[in-house]
Each structure stands twice: as structure tokens, then as C-alpha cells.
Amino acid sequence: MLTVLIAMFAVALVAPVLFSRLGRSAFFVLAAAPAAGFLWLLVRLPVVLSSDQGAGPGQPDAPPSVTVPWIPSLQLELAFRLDALAAVLCILILGVGALVLFYCARYFKSDDPDLGAFGAQLLAFAAAMFGLVLADDLILMFIFWELTTILSYLLIGYSRQRLSARRSALQALILTTFGGLAMLVGLVMIGQTAGTYRISEILAGAGALVAEGPLIDIAVALVLVGAITKSALVPFHFWLPGAMAAPTPVSAYLHAAAMVKAGVYLVARFAPGFGETEFWYPVILVLGMATILLGGWRALRQTDLKLVLAYGTVSQLGFLVMVVGLGGRDGAIAGLGLLLAHGFFKATLFLVVGVIDHHAGTRDLRVLSGVGAASPVLFAVALVAAGSMAGVPPLLGFVAKESVYEAFVHRAEDGLIGTLLLGGVVLGSVLTFAYSARFVRGCLRTEAGIPRTDFTPVRTSFLVAPAVLAAASVLFGVWPVPLDAVAQPYASLFPGDSAPPHLALWHGFTPALLLSAVTLAAGAALYLLRVPFERVQGRLPRVREAEVVYRSIIGVLDDVAVWITGRTQRGSLAFYLFIILSTAVITPLAALIIFEAPRPDAFRVADSPAQIIAAAVILVGILAALRSTKRFMAVLMVGITGYGMAIIYALHGAPDLALTQMLVETIVLVAFVLALRSLPARLWNREGSRHRLLRAGLGIAFGSIMAVIAMSAMASRNAAPISLAYPKLAYDDGGGANAVNVLLVDIRAWDTFGEITVLAIAATGIASLIFIRSRGDDRRRADGVEDGSVDRGQEPLDAGGRAGAARELAARFANVSRDPWLVAGRTLAPERRSIIFEVITRLLFHTMILLSVYLLIAGHNLPGGGFAGGLTAGLALAIRYLAGGRFELAEASPVSAGTLLGVGLAIVTLTAATPLFLGGAVLESYILEFWLPVFGDVKFVTSTIFDIGVYIIVVGLVLDVLRSLGSEIDQRSEDQQPVEEDLGADALVPPTVEGVQP
């Protein structure tokens, strides 16, 4: 099952390439992925159905499962389990998904530029739904749940040029994300209470959990919030009709067979264990019934075929949630039968609407006419699917509806509430028949007085997908035995003494059959009386719709956000810092006082006089920075404080920290100096500031509270620090003697993974602030650039004020270009060059590059590592740039900064994921010992590859900074030089007026 999941995501990843080569026919290739998964499912079904559905992981009769360790310390696993319930959902996800993708090959135009992205997103959605129903871990299930949310947002907003599509996509995203976050809280509460996040284990011990009382009741209620938002139940039903702005194949798959079934699946998954919790039946039955009636009522008022189906889907989802949440074996069988029936007939009807819209150019049932006569096959397919939706025998919808009636007839025997539920279900079924007939009449009628719709012929390949689904409704209606066999193992999870019910076309003369007859008769009567019924609907007072309430709430939130933003985002850096630092002082101080945090009994100022000297240097740097009136001097003084910290780290026996601090401080200093070229030289006028004492006090308070927190934290320790075990752990498990480096690339590699990702994002952010279209990687090299033409200033004069001699002297200096010390140094104007700097750069550059490689390789056992090595290489590039200018930087680093960042992240990601394919955990390291000529015995740790990725990312970051704040600003400065420099001295003489020089 893991192979199928990975394969589907892999095909989705290469989908854009397939579409660029094959056009819309690439949909056939994409359809092959879920189709192959469907065949795999059919092969595995016998094993699944013969297994014990309630057996826990590792037991002999348990359903097929796969478990890959992920983060054991957080109880996170990539755990997948294929039981009967998951198999039922997979029939829809894989089977209907393959047909919809096949259908897309004829639905979309071949010249649509966004087909690659759409195909990738649709297949990735199918893979995410597949992973969701297979997940046997609560957190893993939530991850796939949110993946479907994001992908559905992209698919609904496919026509992004239309406001309605963008608004509907955002509306669906907000509501389903809200439900997902509520569900996450509930899942965490359940997992923490149960002591495990394995779903199968939780359900096996659900009885003990339910006995915990209100905590589990609240947790399950929060999970149901996620289910009802995803499945569009009242009061969140309105996002589903709005989502009809998506292309019809999206509606056929997401909103009929897949996405909205996620909430139904969640209810069905938790029903065997948590159906008796406090809030289960009130939420499921009340909201389900309200959704049934509201959806059916609203469907009878729609004139757009797609909206008729949309509100019909809302009503059917109410049915599904009610039935699967009802509990008992009869409810389980009926729920899964209706789940499959609905997926077949509703997907068929959406695909039919897509064909009509594609060939008739309209979906308005008031103007459509003659479509059935123009395409008899389409007429037959639509009639079968609509009949199944209406519950007409001998179709699958009738079989499922019979089972639903049977389940609620049994509940009606328990009292008034059961009777009311049965009456509501029958009423909802009557409405279903009526809007099914409305759909058929609207799209397939031929009536006198209504002009026949111009309907172009339909290609056979366009009808294959809906025809196959319609045939399934007929086949499994007449012969429901296979579907019953799939549903029975799930029903066995519910207790019961009587014989389990079955899906069958004929159960004899039963109350359910009588109710079916009543439904068909009442539905037909309601359809025949549609004109007076529409008048009644029009006369009834309009209730404020949920969507209007939603938009009102969003509007209020927007107004509040604008009000708060206007009073807090004032454009004043001093104000922002004041708020941040004040919060950072008051909040910890209040915590220290309220909770009576421990205080140290004694402390010492320093371990050696050298530390006092270093602290004095830092204080001098701080005071000098405060008193400086120029930006450059202030930056230098701040840099001194950083170097002072590096000295303190070194004196404390932390050479890695000292080395990294020194390199970071140097790189930051270079970046600041480059950025300062675009700012005024002098700082603000301090004499006019009225808040100097307040700022000084806040700064002192912030520093003091940080010191107090540090001392209190050290005084709070009552156990041996975990760091004492790091050296042995690093050497035994990480294979390195440098505990700091092993900590970064092995023991806590997840932290480093996140940090380097942030570095890549920061580099991209810096570049985006400077460059408009690209990172500037396509700039020309030094070849073809005139000697001394770059950064040319005013022509130098000699001691006598003559320009000619100075020009000759500069030309002699420029002759160094015949044998340049630097590749592109010759391009700089002579007055901008320093021969000493160029010579030193030529001597240092290669040495620094070799040093950076040494730090990278030796970092596992000695001070260094990928971060320090990358910074050293970055400093080497910075020196090349400072000595030779932007063309020298281009010659020294012809590789794109974006490429370096991407390659680095790819190396890190592959290093993290590769152990999974070797049976290990994510980011697990391996120690390889071998012998090489010359080198002898070699001990290589695979985490070094991770460090290489870090090295490349850091080099890419520095290169982005140099090209953004260096080369790009240089280029802009040259482009903005006064035009007079190129016009000669005469151009600077103002014109005369009537011979008078002004």
C-alpha cells in the first residue's frame, strides 16, 4: 500500500512534464496510476475481508498494515492499515478517481496552459485521500486531512481569473481549516489520554477511554467538528454549493466521491468505539437531519443543473453521516451501501452535467431542451444515475435506501425520537426523488414551445467514464453481493446478537419496502405539483442564509483587523521595538514573580581575568555604538560586541561556537556595510529625541530580565543535564568526537533541517526585495567589458590640476589587465583598484576555500562543520567581490544562488528520507568503515552528506546577499550616474541669455 501511495505522488510530481510533452492526453497516463492502485486493491481484498477487523497491530489475523518509524520520541509513525472500511473508501478514491482523470482528457481544451498544474493537483488529491483512509495514526491522518484541504483549495480556485472561483476556494479553505484545527485538538486529547496515537489500538480500547468521562466526550465532539465541516453539514453546508465554481471533474470527484466523504469516513471510523459518548448522537442526528431537509428543500429551488446536484449532495451527506453514525450492524451496512451508491450516481451525474455544459454551453434547466434526443446514450446514463439517486428499483440507490429504512425502522421501535427520525428520513427521500426528477426533466426534456438547444455530437470517449459508473449502479443494484461482502467485516465491529443484515435487492414484504413505495409515490406527486410547490416556496419568508452570516462575520473580522492594524502598524520602528521589548520584559517578569521562580544562591562574575577583559570590550563597543553619529561606525562597534562574545565562547571551552560566532559576525558586518551604501551616512539627530531615558531604561530592563531568566533557569535544575550524555552518545551513535557537530547533523537534525529551510527562505526574501524578475544570475561575465569602465568616477587630476597626466597614469595602472591578479579586476576603474588588495585576495581565496572544505570534512571530529565551512567559503567570495567588483563575483561564482539553495535542500531532504527505504528512521545515520589506498582505514558517517547540504545552502545564502546588496546595487548606481559625465565639460556650462552669463 505504501508503494501505491508513493507511486501516485511520484506521478503527480512529474505530471507537468507529461503535459508539456503529451498535452491533454497526459490525463490517460495519470489515470493509469489510480487504476493500477484499484487493481492492487482487488487483489488484496480477499486477505482484507478474511482478517479480524478488530485485531490490533502485530496480531496474526489483523488486516494488512505497514509501519515505518518516523519520530519515535513523539510517538509518530508512518502507520498504514487496509481494513474493510478503508477498502470501501478506496473503491471510490481509486476507481472513481481513475475514471474522472480519464474523463478530463476530453473535458479540457488541449491549449489550456494550466493543465499540468491541474492534473498534478487532482492526482495528488487522490493520493492524499488514499493516505487519509489508510492512515492508522491520528497525526498522520490529520496531515493527509490538511493536504486534502490545501489541494481542494487549489482545485476549486482553478479558474483564478474569476472572482467567484477565488472567493469560493478561500471560503472552503477557511471553513475546512477551522474544522481541521478543532479536530486536531480533539485528536491530541484522545491520543494523550489513550497513551498511543495508533487508531486501531485506540478503538480496541475505546471502552476504557469512554469511561474517562467529560474529557473524551469533548475530544470526540471536537473531532466531529472536523467531520461536519469537511462533509458540509449544517451550519457549514454553504461552502459546498459555492465550490461548484470548480471545473466539473473536480465537482464529480472531490464533492461527490472523495473529499466530502472524508468527514463521513471519520464518523464511520470512530462510530464503533465512541458512538456512546455524550455529544455523539445530538451532533450526528440533529445536524444530519437538518442537513437532509435543508439540502433537499434548496435543491428544488435551483435552476442551474450543477447547483441542483450540489444541494442534493448536501442533503445526501446528511443521510450518510446520520446512517454511519447511527451505530449497530444495520446502520453500518446501510451506511457503507449508501456511501458507495452515492459515489457512483453522484459522480455520474456531475460528469453528465460536464458533457452538457461542454456541448450545449449552458447548465440552465429552464432553457435546455432536446439534449436527450440529441444524445440517447447520455440520456440513458443520466436516467440511470438519477434513478439510483431517487431510490428507484432495481438500482443500487434503491438497495441502499432499503437498508437505510430498515435501520431506522428498528430505531422507531425504541420510542418517539426514533419515529421522528424515521419520518425525517422518509421526508428527505421524498425531496430526493423530486429533485432527481427535476434534474432529469431539466436537462433531457423535449417540449413544445421551448427551442431545442444547439447540442454538438458527443464523442464516445467522453461518455466512457459516466457510462461505466452508471453500469456499476445497475450491476450492483441487481447483484449487490460483492458490495455486501466488503461491508460485512466492518459491521462485525459493532456488537449484536441477531443475524447481521445484508444488502439485497429483495428482502420480502417488509415495512422498509412499504416506505420505499410511499417515497416513490409521494416524490412523484411532489414533482407533478412542482408549480404550486414553487409558489409556496416563494411565499415563505426567507431565513437569513448561513453564507450571509459567514460573510458578515468575516466582514467584522476584517474591520477589527483594519482598526487594530491602523493603531499598531504605524511605520515606526521605535514603536515596534518598544512593544516587542516591553512584552518580552513584562511577561517573563510576571511569570517569575507569580510562580516564585528559584533564584541562585551564589554566582561568580568570571572564571578568569580574560573574561572580564572580553566583557569590557563588549561594553566599550556598546557605548561607542550608542554615541556614534555615523551608521558605519555604529555597525563596526556593534560588530565588536559580537567578536567579544566569540572570545567569551572560546574562553569557556566552546571552540565551535566561537568559530561560528566569529564567521557569522564577519558575514553580517559585510552585509551591513553593503546595505549602508544606500542609506545616509549620518544617524538621526539624537538631540531632538524626547524618549532617550525611556529607551535606555527599556534596554537595560530587557538585558537584566534575560540575565535573571538565565540564572533562574540554572537554579531550577534538579537533575543532571542531558548534555552530559551527549559526548558518549555522539561518539557511539553518531560516530563523531565533536558533540556539537553530531548534535546538529544527527541527534537533533530535525532542528537543523528547519533552520536551513529558514535560511533558504531568508535568502529568497533578500533577493526578492532587490531583484524584480530573477536573482541576477543571468548577468554577463567579464568578457567583452571594457577595461576600467566599471564604477568610473570623475576623471582624476594631477597635482597641477591637469587631467591628461592623470589619465596617462591611470592607463599605465590599467595595463595590469594584461596579466591580472584577479580575473575581472581589470574591469574596475583605475581609481577604484588596489593592487595590494588584489594580490592579497589572490593569495587568500584558494586557501580559504580549502580551509572551508577542511572545516566541512573535519567538523565531525574537530571544530568546524558544514555551517562554519559554508561561512568560510562565503567570506572568500566576499573578499573576491570587495577586491574586484561585481564582475569578479560573477567569475568566482558562475552557479546560480537559487540552484545552490535548491541543491542543498535536495541533498538534505534525500539524506533524511533515504533511511526509510533501508528500513530505518528518518534522518538515521549509518557508519561506514572501509580501507582506501593512501588514506588507509576510513570511517565515514552518512550524516556528513547532510552537512554537505548545509554547506551548500550557506554558500547560496551568502552569494544571494552579495549579489543582492552588492552587485545589484552597484549596477543600479552605475545606471543612475548623472548623464553629464558622458557629455563632456562643455555640457556643464549653462547657456547665456543675451550674452550675459547667469
N, C-alpha and C positions, 0 to 999 in steps of 0.2 A: 504493500500500500504506500510505503514511503517512496518507492521508485516511481509509482504513478504520479504522486503529488509533485515530486521534483521534476519529472518529465513535463508535466503541464506548465509549471512555472518556467522551465527552460524554453519551451516552445513559445510561450508568451514573451519571453525576453528577446528572442530573435524574430518576433513577428514583424517589426518594422522593416527588417532586411528582406523578409519574404515578400512583403507587399511591394517593396521597391523593385523586385525582380518579376513577380508574377501578377501584380495588380490585384484586382478583387478576387481572382481565383485562389489567392493565398488562403482565403477562408476555408477552402477544401482541406488544405494542409492542417490548418488549425482545428478543424472539425475532427480530424483523424486522432488527435490527442485524447479528447474525452471519449471518442468512440472506442479506442483501444482500451481505455480505462473501463468502459462499460463491459467489454468482452471479458476483461480480467475479473470484473465483479461477478459475471455469470459463472465463471469457472470456480470462483471461491464460494459461491452461495451455498452449495451443499455442506461444506465444512461449517459455515456460519450458522446455518439453520439447525445443524445437528449438535451444536455446542450448548453448554449450560449458560444461558444469558446472565444469570446472577452470579456466576463464578468469578472470583477475584483474580487479579493478575498472578500469573505463575501457576495457577491450578490446572490440572490436566485437561479438564473439559471446558476451559474458558475459551471465549471467542478469539480468533486470531488477533494478535497485538504485536506492536513494535515499540520498544522503549530505547531512546538514546539519551544518555546523561547530558544535561545542559549545565545547570548551575546547582550542583547538589547541596551546597551550603544554604541555598534559598529554597530548597525543595522544588526546584524547577526541572522538569524533564520534557523531552520531546516524546510524549507518550501517545500512541495512536491505537485504537481498538475498533475492529469491524464487527459489530454485533447486528442483530436483526433490525433495530431502529435505524442505525446508521446505514444499513444496506437499503432500506426503503427510501431514505433521502437520497442516497447515491444513485438510485434508479432515475430519479428526476434530475439530479445535478449533472450526471454524465450522459444519460440518454437524451433528455430534452436539450441539454447543452450542445451536444453534437449536432442535433437536428437544427437548432437555431443558428449555429455557426454555418452550417451548410446553406441554410435559407439566406443568410447575409450575402452570400456570393452572388445572388441575383437581386437582392433588395437595393444595394447601394450602387451608385454610379461608379464606373471604372476610373473616372478622373477626380474622384474625391481625394484631396491631399491629406486628409486626416484619417484615412482608413487604417494605416499602420498602427497608430496610437489606439484607435478604437478596437481593432482586433486584439491587440495585446492586452488592453484593459478588460475586454469581455472574457478572454480565456483566463486571465489572471483571476478574475472574479470567480469563475467556475472552480479554479484551483483553490481559492480561499474558502469557498463554501464546502468543497470536498474536505479540506483540512479541518474546517469547523466541526463537521458532523463526525469525523473520525477522532478528534482530539479527546484524549482520556485524562487531560489535565486542565484544571479550571483556568489557570492563567494562559495556557496555550490556546484554549478555546476562546478566551477573550481577545487574544492577539488576532486570531483569524476573524473574529467578530468585527473588530475595528477595521481590519483590512477590507472586509466587505463594505463597511460604511464609506471608507475613502474611495474605493473603486466605484461604488454606486454613485457617489457624488460626481466623479469624473464622467461616468456614462450618462447620467441624467443631463448633465451640462454639456453634452456633445455639441449641440448647436449653440456654441457660446456667443455667437453674434446676436442671438435673440435674448432680450431681457427676461422673458418668461422662463427660458431654459435655465439661465443663470440663477434667477430667483428661486425656482423650484429646487434646483440642485442644492443651493445653500440652505433652504428650508428643510429638506430631507436630512442634510448633514447635521444641522443644529439639533433637530429633534432626536435623531437616532444616536448621536453622540451623547446627548443628555441622558438618554436611557442607558447607553453603554456604560457611562461613568457610574450611574446609580447601581447598575448590575455589578460592576467591578467591586464596589464597596461590599455588596452582598456576598460575592464570591470569596472575597478575602475573609469576611466574617465566618463563612462556612468552613473554609479551609483551615483557618486558625483554630476554630472550635474542634474540628474533627482531627486535627493533628496531621492531616495529609491533604494534598490537592488532587489526588487521583480520584476521578469521578466515580469509577467503578467501586473503589473502596468506600467512598463516602456514601453511595447509595446502598451498599451492602450493610453499612452500619447506621442507616438513616433513622431507625427506630430509637436508638440511644440518643441521637442528636436531637430529634424532635422533643424528647423528654427534657432537654435543656431549658425549654420554656421560651420566654419572650425574645431572647437574643436570636435564636434560629428563626422564629416567626418573622422578625423584622428583616433578617438577612434574606429569607425566601421572598418576602414582599418586594425587596429591592431588586432581586433577580427578575421578578415578574414585571417590574417597571421596564427593564430592558426588553423583555419579551413583547410587551404590548406596544412599545414604541416601534420596534422593528416590524411587527406584524400589523401595524396601523390600526389598532383598536381605539375606540372612543376613550379619551378625547384627543388622541393623536392621529386620528384617521385621515385628516385632511391632506397630509403630505403625499399620500399615495395618488389621489387624482391629480394633484399638482405635478407629480413626477411623470405624468403622461406627455410632458414636453420632450421626453427622451425619444429616440428613434423606436419604432415599433418592435424590432427584435429585442431591444432592451426591456420593453414592457413585457414581451412574451416570456422572457427568461427571468429577469430579476423580480418582476411584480406578479408573476403567475406561478413559476416553478421553483425559484431559488431563494432570493433574498427575503421576501416576506415569510417564507417557510422557516427561516431561522428562528423566529420567535415561537412558531408552532413547535419546532423541534425542541427548543429549550423547555417548553411546558411539558412536552411528552417525555423528555429525558428525566425531569425532576418529579413527574407525577407519581411513579411507583414508590418513591421514598418520602416525598414531602407533601403529598396530597392531603394529609390530615393536619397541616399547620393552620394557625389561627386565621390567616388572611387569604388562604388559597381559594376557597370556594367563593367568598364575597367578591374577590377581584375577578376571577375567571368567569363566573356565571353572570354577574351583573354587567360587567363591561362587554362580555361576549354577546349577551342578549341585546344590549343597547346597540352594539355594532351591527348585528344581524338586521335589526329593524331599520336603523338609520341608513345603512348602505342600500338595502332594498328599496326603501322609500325614495332616496335620492336618485337611484338608477332609473326609476320610472319618469323622472323629470328631465333627463338628459337628451340632447339631440345629436351629440357627437358620439359616433359608434365607440370610439376609444374610451370616452368617459362613461358610457353605459357599462362597458366591461370593467372600468376602474372601480366604479361604485359597487358593481357586482362582486368584484374581488374583495372589497372592504367587507361586504356582507358575508361572503364565503369564509373569510378569515375569522370572523366572529364565530361562525359554525365550527370551524376547525379547532380554535382554541377552546371553545366550550366542550367539544366532544373529547379531545385528547386530555383535557384537564378534569374530565368528569370522574375518572377513576374506574376501577373494575375492568374485568376482561372484556365485557361487552363494549364499554367505551373505548378501550384500546383497539379492538378490532375495527369498530366503526370509524374511529379517528384515522387510523392508517389507511383504511379503504377510501375514505373521503379525501385524504391527503393526496393519494395517487390519482384518484379520479379528477380532482380539481386541477392538478398539474397537467394532466392530459388535455382536458377540454378547454381550460382557460388559455393555455399556451396556443392551442389550435385556433381559438377564436381571435387572439391577438394577431397571429400570423395571417389569418384571413383578412383582418382589417388592414394589415400592411399591404396585402395584394390589392385590395380595393382602393386604398389611398394611392398606391403606386400607379394603378392603371386608370382610375377614374378621376383622380385629382381632388377628391373631396371625401369627407367622412360624415357629412351632414345627412342624417337619415330622412330628413324632410324633402330632399331633392334627389336622392338616389332612386333609380328605377331601372329595371331591366338587367341588372347585374347577373342575376341567377340565370336568365335566359342566355346571356352572352357567354357565360362560363358554367356549364352544367356540373363540371367536376367541382368547381369552387362552391356551387350551390349545395352539392351533396355533402362536402366536407363541413361546411358551416352548419347545415341542418343537423348532422350527426352530433357535432360538438355542442350546439345549442340544446339539442335534445338531452344530451348527457347532463348538461348543467341544470336543466329543468327537472331531471329525475324521471325521464320517460323510459319505460322498459323497451327493449331488453339491454339497455346501455349500462356502462359501468357506473354512471352517476346514479341510476336507479338502484343498483345493488348497494352502493354506499349509503344512499339515503334511507333505504330499508333498514340497514344496520343502525343508522343513527336513530331512527324512530324506535327501533326495538330497545335500544339502550335507554331512551327517555321514557318509554312506556314502563319499563321496570322502575325508574325513579318516581314515576307518577303514583306508583303503588304505596310510596312512603308518606304521602300527605299532600297538603295544599301547594307547597313550594314546588314539588316535583310535577304537579299538574300544571302549574303556571309555566314552568319551564317547557313542558311538552307543548302547551298551547303556543308559546312564543316561537318554538322551533317550527311548528306547522305553519304559523303565520309567515315566518320568514321564508319558508319553502314556497308558499303561495306567491309571495312577491318575486321570488327567484323565477318561477315559471312565467310570471307576467313580463318581467324584463327580458327573459330569454326570448319570448315570443315577439316582444318589441324589437329586439335586435334582428331577428330573422326577417320580420316584415320590413324593417327599415333598410336593410342592405340588399335584400334579394327579391323584393316585390316587383311586379309589373302591373301598374294600374293605369286605367284610362284617365286622362286629364293631367298626368304628370309626365313631362317629357323624358324620353329614355336617355339615360346617362351615356355619354360617349365613353365606351369601355373598350380599351385596346385588348387584343388577344393576350392570353396568359401563357407563358412558356411552361412546359411540363415540369422542368427542373425547379420552377418557382413554387410548384404545388406539392413537391415531394414531401417536404417536412410536415406541413399541416395534414396531408393525407395519411402519413404514417401514424401521426398522433390520433387522428380520428379513427383509423383502423384499430388502434390499441383500445379505444373506448368501446368499440363494437366487440372485439375479440374477448377482452377480459370481462365484458358485461355478460356475454353468453357463457364464457368459461373462466370464472374468477378463481379457479382452484390454485393457480400459481401465486397469485397475489395473496390469497388466504394463507398459503404455506409460508410466505415471507412474513406475514403479520402475526401468525400464531406464536412464535417464540417470544416476541415482545409481550404479548398478552399473558404469557406464563409468569411474568414478573409480578402480576397482581394476584393477591390471594383469592381463592374461590373454591367452593366445594362442588358446584354444579358443572355440568359439561360445558366447555368453552364454546362460545358462539362461532359461527363460520360465515364467511362471505359467500353468498349463494344467490342465484337469480330467483329461485323459488323456495320459499320457506313454508308454503302451505297458506291456508286462510288464517291469517293472524291479524291482531289489531294494527300492526305496522302496515300490512297490506291495505287495510281499510283506510288508514290515514294517508297512504300514498294515493289511493283513489280520490279521497277528499281533496288532497292537494292539487291533483291534476284538474279536477272539475272546478274548484274554486279559482285556480290560476287561469284557466280558460275563460271563466266568467269575468274575472278582473280584466283580462286582456280585451274581451269583447266590449266591456263597459269602460274602455280606456278614455273615451271623450268626456263623459261626466266625471270620471275619476280625476282627470287632469283639471277639470273645473274646480273640483273640491280642493285639490292640492293648491290651486292658485288662490283660492279664497281664504285658506287658513293663514293665520298670522305667521310671519316669518320669524323664526327664532334666530337670534344672533349666532352666526356661524363660528365654529371653532377657529377657522383660519383668520377671521376678523379679530378675534380675541388675541390670537398669536401675534398678528401684526401690530395690534395695539400695545402688547407687552414689549415687543421688540422696539417699537417707536419710543416708549417710555425709557427703555434702557439706553437707546441712542441719545435721547435728550439728557438723561442723567450723565452719560459719558461725556457729552459735549460740555455740560456745566462743570463737571469735575476737571476735565481737561483744560478748559479755559482758565480755571483758577489755580491749576498746578503746573501746567506746561507753559511757563511764562517766557521761555527763551533765555533765562538767566542761569548760567552755570553755577554761580554762587548760591542761588536759591536751591537748586537741585542738591548740591553738596551739603547744604545746611540741613535739608530734610533727611537725606540719607545718613549723615553722620549723627544727627540728633536721634534718629531711630536706633542707630547702632549703639548709642550710649545709653539711652533711657531703657530700652527693652532688656539688655543683659543686666543692667544695674538693678532693675526691678526684680528680675529673677534671682539675683544674688541675695537681695535683701529678704524677699518673701520666703524663699526656700532655705535661708540661712546656710549659704554655701560655705564649705570648710575654708579656713584660712591657714596659711603656712605658719608653723611655729617659729621658724627661723629661716633666714636666707642669707646668701653671701653675694656681694656685689660682683666679684670677679674671681676667676681662678688664677689669673696671672696678671702682672702689670701690662703685658702686651694687649690684653683685652681692654684694659682701661684706656690705653692709647688709641686703640681702634674705635672705642666708643667716643673718645674726644674728637677724633677725626670726623665721625658721623655728625656730632653736634656742631662742629665748625661748618661742615657742609650745609647743614640745615639752616644755621643762622645766616650764612653767606647767601644762600638761595633766597631767604626771606628779605634780605637787604639789597639784593641785586636789582638794578633798574633796567637790565637788558635781558632779553629772553635767552640768548645764547649762554650768557654767564650763569643764569639761573639753572639751565639744563645741565651745565657742567657741574655745578655744585650739587644738584640732585644726584648726578652720576657718582660723585664722591661718596655719598651716603651708601649707594649700592655697593661700591668697591669695599667700603668699610664693613658692610655685612659679610662680604666674601671673606674678608680677613678673619672675622669672628667665627665663621663656619670652619675655616682652616684651623684656627686655634682650638676649636672644640673637637678636632679629630674627624671632620666630615669633608674629606677632600673632594668627593663627588659634588656635594652641594656647593662648595667653594668654587670649583671649576665651572659648574653650570651657572652660578650667580654672576661670575666674572664675565662669561661669554654673553649671557643674556643682557647684562648691563651695557656691554660694549655695543651689541647689536641695537639695543633700544636707543643708546646715545646717538648712533649713526642715523637711525630713523628720525629721531627728533631734530637733529641738525639739518637733515634734508628737508623736513617739513617746515622748519623755521624760515627757509628761504622765501616762503610765500606769505610770511607774516611780518608785521612791523618789527623793527629791531628793538624798540623800547617797550617795556611793560606799561601797564596802566599807571596813572598818576595816583600814588598812594595818599597824597596829602588830602584829597577830596573824599576819602572813604570815611564814613561815619560808624562803621561796624568793625573796626580793627580789633578792639578789645573783645568783642563778642566772638569773632572768628578765632582769635588766639585762644580764648578760653575753651571754645568748642574743640579745637585741635588738641589742646593739652588734655581735655577730658577724654577724647577718643583714645589717645595714646595710653592714658592712665587706665581706662577701663579694659583695654586689651591686655595690658600687663597684669591687672588684677584677675582677669579671666584665666590667663595662663597660670598664674600662681595658684589660683583656686583649683584649677584642673589637676595640677600636680599634687596638691594637698588632698584631693579627693580620692586618689588612688589607694585602694585597699587590697590589691592583688598584684602579683608580678606582671610587669608589662609584657605584652605579646611579642614585642620586638626582641626580647631576649632569645626567643626561639628562631628568629629569622636567619642568623648565620648558619646554623646547622641545617635548617630547612632549605636554605638557598643552596648549600653545597650538596646535600643528599638528594633532594628532589629536583632542584633547578640546575645542578651541575656547574655552579659558578661560585667563586670565592668572594665576589663583590656582591654583598647582600643588597645594596641599593639598586644595582642594575637588574639583578634577578627579581627583585621585588617589582620593578617596573614592567618587565617584559614577560614575567611568568606568574608569580604569586598573585599580584594584583594587576594583571594585564588588562582586565576589563576597564579599569580606571584609565590606563594609558590609552586604550582604544578610544575611549570617549574624549580624552584630552587632545589627541592628534586629530580627531574629527573636528573638534572645535578650532584647532589651528588651521585646518584646511578651509573651514567656513570663514575664519577671520581673514585669511589671505584673500579669499574670493571677495569678501566685503571691502577690503582695502582697494583691491583692483577695481571693483565696481564704482567706487567713489571717484576714481581718477579717470578710468577709461570709459568710453562710451560704447564702443562696439566689441572690442576684444581686449585682451591683456597687453597688447602691444608687442606680441611675439612675432608679428609679421614685418617688423621694421627692417629696413635694408641694412646690409653689413657695411664694412669699411671700404670694400672695393668700389671704386668709382667716386669716392668722396674726395674732394679737392683738399690738398694738404693745407693745414692751418685755417680751414674755413669754418670750423665748428666753434661756437662761443666766441666769435671775434668781437672784441670791444672797440673802443675808439683808438685810432691809429696812434702808436706811441711816438713821443717826441724825444729828440736827443737833448743834451744839456744846453745847447744853444737855441732850443725851440724849433729845430728843423725836423721835418717829418721824413725826408729822404734818407738820411743816415740811419735813422731808427728803423726804417723799412728794410734797409740793406742788412742791418744787424739781425733783425728778426728772420730774414730769409736765410742767413747763414745758420741760425739755430734750427730752422725747419729742415735743413739738409740732413739732419739726423734720420729723417724718414728713409734715407737710402739703406740704412741698417738700423731699424728702430729697436729700441729697448722693449717697447710694447707694440702689439700688432696694430692697434688703432690709435696709438698715442700721437702719431703724425697728424691726425685729423684735427686735433685741438689747435686753436690759435696759439702762436708762439708765446704771447704774453701770459697765457694760461698754463703753460707747461713748466714742470720742474724736473730737470734731468736727474736730480738726486732721488726724488720720489719714484721716478720710473725705474731707476736702477734697483732701488730697494724692493720695489714691488716685484721686479723680475726675479730677484733672489728669494723673496719670501713666498711667493704664490705657490709654487710647486711643493715647497717644504710644508706649507700649511695644509695643502691638500693631502699630502702623505700623512701628516700628523692627524688629520681628521679621520682618515681610513684606519690609522693605528688605534685611535680612540674608539672607533666603532668595533674593531675586532677584539681589542684587549679589554673592552668595557665589562665583559662577563666575569673577569677575574681581577681587574685592576681599575682604578678610577677612569671613567670615560663612559662610553655607551653611544647609542645612536643619536640621542639628543645633543650631547656635547660635541660629537663628531660633526653632526649637521651644522651646528652653530659655527664651528671652526671653519668648515668649508664655506659657509655663508660669509664669514669675515674675510676669507680670501677673495671672494667675489667682490665684496665691498671695497677692498683695497684696490682691486683692478679697476673698479668703476671710478673711485676717487682719483686715481692716478691718470687714467686715460679717457674718462668720459663715457658717454652712453654707447658709442660705437665699440669701445673696448669691452664694455659689459656684454654687448651682443656677440662679440667674437669669443669671449670667455665662456658664455653660456648660450649656445645656439638652441638648446632644448626649451620648449615652452614651459613656463611655470605651472600652467594648468596640467600639462602632461606629467610633470614630476609629482604634483599633488595626487593626480589620479592613479599613477603607477604605484606610489607609496601606499595609498589607501587599498589598492587592489592586492598588493603583497601582504599587507597586514590582514586583510579580510580572508585571503586564501590560507594564510598561516593559521588563522583562527578556526577556519572551517575544515581544513584537511583532516585533522584528527578524527572528525566524525565518520569519515569514510574508512578509517582504520580501526574502528571500534572503540575509539577513545572519546574524551570530552572536548568541548570547545576550548581552544587555546591551550590544550595539553601539550607539553614539551616532551621531546624524546632526546636521549643522549646517545650519540653515535661515536664509537671508538674504533679507529682503524689506523693503518700504517701507510705512510706515503714516503716515496723517495725524497731524500734531502731533509724533509721535515721530521721524519721518524713517526713516533706514536702521536696521533692526533685525537683529541677529544672535542667533538663538535656537538653543540646543543642547538636544536632546531629553533629555539626562541631567538637565536641570533638573526634568523631570517626576519622575524618580527622587528628586531632592532634595525635591520637594513631598511625596512619600510619606514620606520620612524626617521631615520637619517635622510631618506629621500624627501619626505614630507617637509622636514625642517629646511632643507635646502630650497625646496619650492617656495616655502613661506618667505625666506629671506630674499629670494630672487624676485618675488612679487613685490616686496617692499621696495627693493632697489629700482625696479622698473617703473613702479607707480610713483614713488616720491622722488625718484632720481631722474631716470631717463625721460619720462613723460613730461615732468616739469621743465627739464632742460629744453625739450623740443618746443614746448609752448612758449618758453622765454625767448627762444630764437625766432619763432614765428611772430612774436609781438614786438620785435625790435623796431624802433622808430624808422620809418621809411627814409628819413633824411640821411641815414648812414649810407644808403646806396645811391644818393643823388649828388654827392659831392659838396664841397664847401659853398659853391655858389647858391645852392638851394637854400642855404640858411640866411641869405641876405634878403631882408624884407624889400618889397617893391617901393618905389618912390612915387610920391604924388606931386605933380607939377614941379619936379626937380628937387623937391625938399625931402631929405632923408628923415623919416619919422624917428 
